[in-house]
Amino acid sequence: MPSTGLQNYMTYGGSILYAKAGGEGKGSSLAVSIGTAAFFFVGPSIASYIPRCMAGTLLLHIGIDLFLEGVCDSYGNFDWLEYGGIWFITIIMTIYGMTAALLAGIASALSVYAAQSVSYQNPVRRTMTARSLRSSSWNRPTEAASILDSNEIGRKKILIIQLQGHLFFGNVAQLTDNIKATLEQKKGTPAEPWIVRIF
């Protein structure tokens, strides 16, 4: 065990196992921390009793998990350029190894940033009210739901501004002007928002 700490694959493996086992809360997090600290000290002495095939199985499992999470689960969450960068890094890592993949990742990130900065000159993708953002995983009491559904004080009074691309000094002024124009347009109308949320 190196003096710098646990290897990345062990930390990642523990995190995945913790999440898949349904771990949540301070108590279980503390138990995992204590177990990890204990293994840090006793691990080298018991490592000789663990079959080598178990270590290989662990690495294979984590490799498959990383592939599924990075390539399969991310499909549809990124635009075609970002997703192409993920595949580019994956292929480079498979053929040439981790160091080449790190360089490919840097090159891919810079290329995607440059392309998106040109493609998305307007930082505002769309504006909408919070009526379009209903949660399906959170069950609220009837009183809270009636407040949120109210036209006077509910979701209709929350303005959502969805952004795209990257913010920098060249388009921040355009974003500010766009928000001011939207608020001015809705001022004095029933749709005038009380809360503005930007993401």
N, C-alpha and C positions, 0 to 999 in steps of 0.2 A: 504494500500500500504506500503510495508516494506521500511525502510530507506536505504536499500542497493540498491534499484533500481527496475526496472521492472522485473517481472518473466520471465523465459526463454520462456514459451509458448506464452506470449504476444509479446516478441521481435521476435520470430520465425514467429508468425502469421502475424505480420506487414510486415516482410520481404517477406513472401510468397505473401501476398496481393499486395505489391508494385511491385514485379516481374511479377505477373500475369496480373496486370493492365497496363503493358508496361512501367513502370517508368524507366526513364534514364535521366542522366544529372544532373548538379549541382543544377538547379532550383528546380526540383522535389524532390531531396534529401534534400534540405534545407527546403522545405515545409513539408516533412514528419518529419524532426527533430523538427521543430517548433510545429507541431501538437502533436507529442509525448510528448514534454516538457509541452505543455499546458494541455494535458490529465493527466500528472503526478500530476499536482496540483489540477485540478478540478475533476479528476476521482473519488475520494472517495465520493464527495458530490453528484454526479449524479449516482453512482453505485446502489443506492436504487431504482432508477426509471427504471432500466434495468431488464426485466423479467429473472428469474433464468434459464428458459429453454434456453435463448440465450447464457448464459455462458456454459451450457452443450453442446449446439450445436457447440459452438466455440471449445471446447475441443475435441468433437467427430470429427469435421472437421480436426483439426490439427493432431489428432491421425491417421486418415486415410491418410492424406497427408504424415506424417512421414513414415508410413508403405509403401506407394507406392514409395516414394523417396528412402527409405533405402533398401527395399527388391525387389520391382519390377523393378524400373528404373535402379538399379545397376546390374541387371542380364546381364551377358556378359562382364561387365567391369572389373571383377576380376577373378582370377583363382578359381578352385573349392575349394581350402582350405580357401581362404579369404571369398568367398561367403558362405561357410559352417559356418564360424565364425559369419557372419551377422545373419544367421538363428538361430544359437546357442544363441546369445545375445537376439534376438527377443523372442524366446521361454522362456528363463529364465526370461525376463522382464514380459512376460504375466503371468507366473505362480507365480513368487516369488516377483516381484516388481523391482523398480529402483535400490535400493542398491545392491541387488544380481546381477542385470544386469551389474552394474559397475564393480563388482568383476569378473564376467564372461567375460566382455570385456577385462579386464587386462590379465586374463589367456589366452583368445583367441589370443590377440595380441602377447603375448610372445611366445605362441606355434607356431603361424604362422611365426613369425620372425625366430625362431629356425629351423623350417622345411624348410623355403625358403633359409636360409643361407646354409643348407646342399644341397638342391636340385639345387640351381643356383650358383655353385662355379665359373663358368665363368660369369663375370658381363656383357659381351657384348652379347646381344641377336641377333642382326644383324646389318650390315652396308649397306647403300644404298645411292643413290643420291636423291636430293630433287624432282626429276621428279615424284616420287611416292607419293608426298604430295601436290597434287593440291587442291586448296580451291574451294569449290562449293558455298560458301556463300559470297564471296567477288568478285565483278565485277571490274576489272581493266581496265584502258584505253588501247586502242589497242597498243600504243607505249610501255607501261609497259609490256603487255603480250608478245610482240615480243621480248623484252629483256630477259624475263624469259624463253622463249622457245628457245633462242639461244644456240647453242652448245658451243660457245666460252665464253660467259659471263653469261649464264643463270643458270637455276636450276641444270644443269649437273655439275656445278662448286661448288655446295654445297654438302658436305658430311654429311650424317646423321648417327649418331651412337646411336642405341637404346639400352638402358641398361635394365637389369633385376635383380631381387633380391635386396640385400642391399650392399652398399659400406662400407667397413671397412678396417683397416690397412692391413688385410691379402690379399685382392684382388685388392686394388688400384694399386699396382705395376703391376699386371697382366693387368689391364685396360690400364695403361700407355704404357706398352710394346705392347699391341694389337693395340693401336692407332698409335704408332710410326711405327710399321710394316706395317700397312695399308697405311700410308702416304708415307713411303719409297717405297712401291710397286707401288704407283701411281705417284711417282715423275718423272718428265720429260715426262709424257705421256699426251695425250689430256684430260684424265680423272683426271688430277691433280687438287685437289680442292683448292679453294681460301678461303672458309669458312668451318669450322667444327662445327656442332651443335650436342650437346650431350643431350639426354633426356631419 
